[in-house]
Amino acid sequence: MPDPYRIAPAAAGRTRLTRVLVTAIFLAAVAAFESVGFRLSYEALHRVAVDNAVPEHSAWMFPVLVDGGIVLGSVGVVRALAGKRSTRPYWTVTVAFTLVSWGFNVSNAPDTAGGWAVATVAPLAQMVALEMGMQELRALLLQSEAAAPSAPALAEAAPAEATAAAQDSTSQQSEQQPDGEAQQPEQQDKPAADDAQQRQQRQRPPLQPDTSRRWAELYEECSTEEARIALTREALSDRPKLTAPQWAVDIGKGETRARDLLRAARKPPTDAESQAQLELLSA
């Protein structure tokens, strides 16, 4: 039996690839259609600029300026939709520049019905092609937003789902439990109080310094590390189970320092440490 989890990614990949190819072909057709309309409109607007005293070398700017306004307006519409803003200003720019382009095309056409029709087709086709391309881009933006929810939305959804699950669990427990066996607030608070009391009992009592010897004063009198290790070894001879916290309280130092001294004192003594041990015993 084929594994459905192995087949699904391949099918999804083929579907996505087909959608990308269709979109690419559609956008290429829109670009070709747009270029033809722009070319026809460009010729007419270029002649209008030359006939109205615009230098020949600068006349190309006029068609780009007029038809470029249509492009800017359409792009602005897409950006406004993506940012969830009002599209009215950008639609106003798009329609206004389309009407300007249409007016200049008609003014340069022959004064006949056919001439006006030909002059109308170029700017109209340009606007329609550009708008179709923008619609496709809008669809792609909406699909990407739907497929990838934002991080704040996920963060808000997680607590909401957890709260709903907790409420459902509580309601199910209350339905399954008879009315006569419902827990009272006092019974619910009693286990918490017992746990707090047990934790207090398990806490270690504060350590008290060993009063049999003045270990802190003896430690301060040691001038070398070997003498301190010898002092620790002497304490271990009386208390083999001496711990680092207790030794830290006895000598008045940190627990890390006491642990290092105990570790060194449990090793075989060196000659210098043996000499310091003898001096400590003689003192």
C-alpha positions in Angstrom: 0.0 0.0 0.0 1.6 3.3 -1.0 2.4 5.8 1.7 0.1 8.8 1.4 2.6 11.0 3.3 5.2 10.3 0.7 3.0 11.1 -2.3 1.5 14.3 -0.9 4.6 16.5 -1.0 5.3 15.6 -4.7 1.7 16.3 -5.7 1.8 19.6 -3.8 5.2 20.4 -5.5 3.7 19.8 -9.0 0.7 21.9 -8.2 2.8 24.8 -7.1 5.1 24.4 -10.1 2.2 24.5 -12.5 0.8 27.6 -10.8 4.1 29.3 -11.0 4.4 28.5 -14.7 0.9 29.7 -15.5 1.5 32.9 -13.6 4.8 33.5 -15.4 3.2 32.9 -18.8 0.3 35.2 -18.0 2.6 38.0 -16.8 4.7 37.6 -20.0 1.6 38.0 -22.1 0.5 41.0 -20.1 4.0 42.6 -20.6 3.9 42.0 -24.4 0.4 43.5 -24.6 1.4 46.4 -22.5 4.5 47.1 -24.6 2.4 47.2 -27.8 -0.1 49.7 -26.3 2.7 51.8 -24.9 4.5 51.9 -28.2 1.4 53.1 -30.1 0.7 55.7 -27.4 4.3 56.7 -27.4 4.3 57.6 -31.1 1.2 59.8 -30.7 2.4 61.6 -27.6 5.9 62.1 -29.1 4.3 63.8 -32.1 2.2 66.0 -29.8 5.3 67.1 -27.9 7.2 67.9 -31.1 4.3 69.8 -32.6 4.1 71.9 -29.4 7.7 73.3 -29.5 9.3 70.6 -27.4 12.9 69.9 -28.6 13.4 66.7 -30.6 16.0 65.4 -28.1 13.7 65.9 -25.2 10.4 64.9 -26.7 10.7 61.3 -25.5 10.2 62.5 -21.9 6.6 63.6 -22.5 5.2 60.1 -23.4 7.2 58.6 -20.5 5.8 61.3 -18.2 2.2 60.8 -19.2 2.1 57.0 -19.5 4.4 56.6 -16.5 1.7 58.2 -14.3 -0.5 55.2 -15.1 2.2 52.8 -14.0 2.8 54.7 -10.8 -0.9 54.8 -10.0 -1.3 51.0 -10.5 1.7 50.2 -8.4 0.4 52.5 -5.7 -2.9 50.6 -5.7 -1.0 47.3 -5.1 1.1 48.8 -2.3 -2.0 50.3 -0.7 -3.8 46.9 -0.7 -0.7 45.2 0.8 -0.5 47.9 3.5 -4.3 47.8 4.1 -4.6 51.5 3.2 -7.1 53.5 1.1 -6.6 53.0 -2.7 -8.6 56.0 -3.7 -5.7 58.4 -4.2 -3.8 55.9 -6.4 -6.9 55.1 -8.4 -7.4 58.8 -9.0 -3.8 59.1 -10.3 -4.3 56.1 -12.6 -7.6 57.3 -14.1 -6.4 60.9 -14.4 -3.2 60.0 -16.4 -5.2 57.6 -18.5 -7.6 60.3 -19.5 -4.7 62.7 -20.2 -3.0 60.1 -22.4 -6.4 59.4 -24.2 -6.9 63.1 -24.8 -3.5 63.7 -26.3 -3.9 60.6 -28.5 -7.2 61.8 -29.8 -5.9 65.3 -30.5 -3.2 63.8 -32.7 -5.6 61.5 -34.6 -7.5 62.4 -37.8 -10.8 64.1 -37.3 -12.8 60.9 -38.1 -14.6 58.2 -36.2 -12.0 55.6 -37.2 -9.1 58.0 -36.2 -10.6 58.6 -32.8 -11.2 54.8 -32.3 -7.6 54.0 -33.2 -6.4 56.8 -30.8 -8.6 55.4 -28.0 -7.4 51.8 -28.3 -3.7 52.5 -27.4 -4.2 54.1 -24.0 -7.2 51.9 -23.1 -5.2 48.7 -23.9 -2.3 50.0 -22.0 -4.4 50.6 -18.9 -6.2 47.3 -19.2 -3.0 45.3 -19.5 -1.4 47.1 -16.6 -4.4 46.6 -14.5 -4.5 42.8 -15.3 -0.9 42.5 -14.2 -1.5 44.4 -11.0 -4.5 42.1 -10.3 -2.3 39.1 -10.6 0.3 40.6 -8.2 -2.5 41.4 -5.7 -3.6 37.8 -5.8 -0.1 36.6 -5.2 0.2 39.0 -2.2 -3.0 37.8 -0.7 -2.0 34.2 -1.1 1.4 34.8 0.6 -0.3 36.6 3.5 -2.9 33.8 3.9 -0.1 31.1 3.8 2.2 32.8 6.3 0.4 34.3 9.3 2.3 36.9 11.2 4.2 36.1 14.4 1.9 38.3 16.6 -1.1 36.4 15.3 0.5 33.0 16.2 1.5 34.4 19.6 -2.1 35.5 20.3 -3.6 32.3 19.0 -1.5 30.0 21.3 -2.7 31.5 24.6 -6.3 31.5 23.3 -6.1 27.8 22.4 -4.5 27.0 25.7 -7.2 28.9 27.6 -9.9 27.1 25.6 -8.4 23.7 26.3 -8.2 24.4 30.0 -11.8 25.6 30.1 -12.9 22.4 28.2 -11.0 20.2 30.6 -12.5 22.0 33.7 -16.0 21.7 32.3 -15.5 18.0 31.5 -14.2 17.3 35.0 -17.2 19.2 36.6 -19.6 17.2 34.4 -18.1 13.8 35.3 -18.0 14.6 39.0 -21.3 14.3 41.0 -22.7 17.3 42.7 -22.3 15.8 46.2 -18.5 15.2 45.6 -17.7 18.7 44.4 -14.5 20.0 46.1 -14.8 22.8 48.4 -12.4 25.8 48.3 -11.0 24.8 51.8 -10.3 21.2 50.5 -8.5 22.6 47.5 -6.3 25.0 49.6 -5.4 22.3 52.1 -3.0 20.3 49.8 -1.2 23.5 48.9 -0.7 24.4 52.6 0.6 20.8 53.3 3.1 21.1 50.4 4.4 24.4 51.7 4.8 23.0 55.2 6.7 20.0 53.9 9.0 22.2 51.9 9.8 24.2 55.0 10.6 21.0 56.9 12.9 19.8 54.1 14.9 23.0 54.2 18.4 22.6 55.7 18.8 24.3 59.0 21.4 27.1 59.1 24.9 25.9 59.8 26.6 26.9 63.0 30.4 27.3 63.3 32.4 24.7 65.2 33.1 26.2 68.6 35.7 23.5 69.6 38.4 25.4 67.7 38.9 28.9 66.5 39.2 27.9 62.9 38.7 31.4 61.5 41.5 32.9 63.6 43.8 29.9 62.8 43.0 30.3 59.1 43.9 34.0 59.2 47.2 33.2 60.9 48.2 30.9 58.0 50.5 32.8 55.7 50.9 30.2 52.9 48.6 28.0 50.9 50.3 24.9 52.3 49.6 26.0 55.8 45.9 26.5 55.0 45.7 23.0 53.4 47.5 21.6 56.5 44.9 23.3 58.7 42.1 21.8 56.6 43.7 18.3 56.9 43.8 18.7 60.6 40.1 19.5 60.7 39.5 16.4 58.5 41.4 14.3 61.0 38.8 15.2 63.6 35.8 15.3 61.3 36.3 13.0 58.2 32.8 13.9 56.9 33.4 17.6 56.9 31.5 19.3 54.0 32.4 22.4 52.1 29.4 24.5 53.5 30.4 23.6 57.1 34.1 24.4 56.5 33.1 27.7 54.8 31.2 28.7 58.0 34.1 27.6 60.2 36.8 29.6 58.4 34.5 32.5 57.4 35.2 32.1 53.6 33.2 31.3 50.6 31.9 27.8 49.8 34.1 27.6 46.6 37.2 28.4 48.6 36.3 25.8 51.2 35.6 23.1 48.6 39.1 23.7 47.0 40.8 23.4 50.4 39.0 20.1 51.2 39.8 18.7 47.8 43.5 19.6 48.2 43.6 18.3 51.8 42.2 14.9 50.8 45.1 14.3 48.4 48.5 12.9 49.6 50.5 15.7 51.3 53.6 17.2 49.6 56.8 17.9 51.5 55.9 21.5 52.0 52.5 20.6 53.3 53.9 18.0 55.6 56.3 20.7 57.0 53.4 23.1 57.5 51.5 20.3 59.3 54.3 19.8 61.7 54.6 23.5 62.4 50.9 23.7 62.9 50.9 20.8 65.4 53.9 22.2 67.3 52.1 25.6 67.6 
